[in-house]
């Protein structure tokens, strides 16, 4: 039986009081696709328990098109509460134009995307 995180999720990410909305697609083989307006990312995930998981991902960071300044990293963990919802928390590590890194914390709330009846 697949881990309950496998599937497509509508996700609200709270980055220190600012919200963004993305989709997460968790695949059974441990790949996570993240899609948002203006960017996408790929991550890996693994089960850490019957309903828990951890993930690690990266994406190229370009504040403007064709202005690559480095790689953004995310590390986090989560738990599926009832099959249709999950919560998580994580750490973001973003490159800055001056070569420094900005780090912050995110909280994640996901709702499973299901076929309409």
C-alpha positions in Angstrom: 0.0 0.0 0.0 1.3 3.5 -0.9 2.1 6.0 1.8 -0.9 8.4 2.3 1.1 11.4 1.1 1.1 10.0 -2.5 -1.1 12.2 -4.6 -1.7 15.8 -5.7 -2.2 18.5 -3.0 -3.3 22.1 -3.1 -0.9 23.8 -0.7 -0.8 27.0 1.4 2.8 27.9 2.3 3.2 30.5 5.1 6.6 32.0 4.9 6.9 34.1 8.1 3.5 35.7 7.6 3.4 35.8 3.8 1.4 33.2 2.0 1.9 31.6 -1.4 0.0 28.8 -3.0 1.4 25.9 -4.9 0.7 22.3 -5.9 2.7 19.4 -4.6 2.6 16.1 -6.4 4.1 13.3 -4.3 5.0 10.2 -6.4 5.2 6.7 -4.9 8.9 6.3 -5.9 10.0 9.3 -3.8 9.8 12.2 -6.2 8.0 15.5 -5.3 7.1 18.0 -8.0 6.3 21.5 -6.8 4.5 23.9 -9.1 3.7 27.6 -8.5 3.0 30.6 -10.5 6.3 31.5 -12.1 8.4 28.6 -11.0 8.6 24.9 -10.4 10.9 22.7 -8.4 11.8 19.0 -7.9 12.4 17.4 -4.5 12.8 14.0 -3.0 10.7 12.6 -0.1 10.8 9.5 2.1 8.5 8.0 4.6 9.6 8.3 8.2 6.5 6.6 9.6 3.1 5.4 8.7 1.8 8.9 8.2 5.0 11.0 8.4 7.6 12.0 5.8 10.5 14.2 5.2 11.6 16.1 2.0 14.5 17.9 0.5 14.4 20.0 -2.7 16.1 22.6 -4.8 15.5 24.9 -7.6 17.4 27.5 -9.6 16.8 31.0 -8.1 16.4 33.9 -10.6 15.0 37.1 -9.3 14.6 38.2 -12.9 14.7 36.0 -16.0 18.2 35.0 -17.1 19.7 36.3 -13.9 20.6 33.1 -12.1 22.1 33.8 -8.6 22.2 30.4 -7.1 20.1 27.5 -5.8 17.3 27.7 -3.3 17.0 24.7 -0.9 14.1 23.5 1.2 14.2 20.8 3.9 11.1 19.8 5.8 8.9 17.2 7.4 5.2 16.6 7.5 2.4 14.4 8.6 -0.8 13.3 6.9 -3.6 13.8 9.4 -6.7 12.1 8.0 -5.8 11.2 4.4 -7.1 14.4 2.9 -5.0 16.9 4.8 -1.4 17.3 5.7 0.7 19.8 7.7 4.4 20.4 7.5 7.2 22.7 8.5 10.5 23.4 6.8 13.5 25.6 6.3 14.2 27.7 3.2 17.7 28.8 2.2 17.7 31.4 -0.5 20.6 32.9 -2.4 20.9 36.7 -2.5 22.3 38.9 -5.2 25.2 40.0 -3.0 26.3 36.3 -2.5 24.8 36.0 1.0 22.1 33.5 2.0 18.7 34.4 3.5 17.1 31.7 5.6 13.6 31.3 7.0 10.9 29.0 8.2 7.8 27.8 6.4 4.6 26.1 7.6 2.7 24.1 5.1 -1.0 23.1 4.9 -2.0 20.7 2.1 -5.4 19.6 1.0 -5.7 16.6 -1.3 -7.0 17.2 -4.8 -9.6 14.6 -5.7 -11.9 13.9 -8.6 -15.2 15.7 -8.4 -18.2 13.4 -7.9 
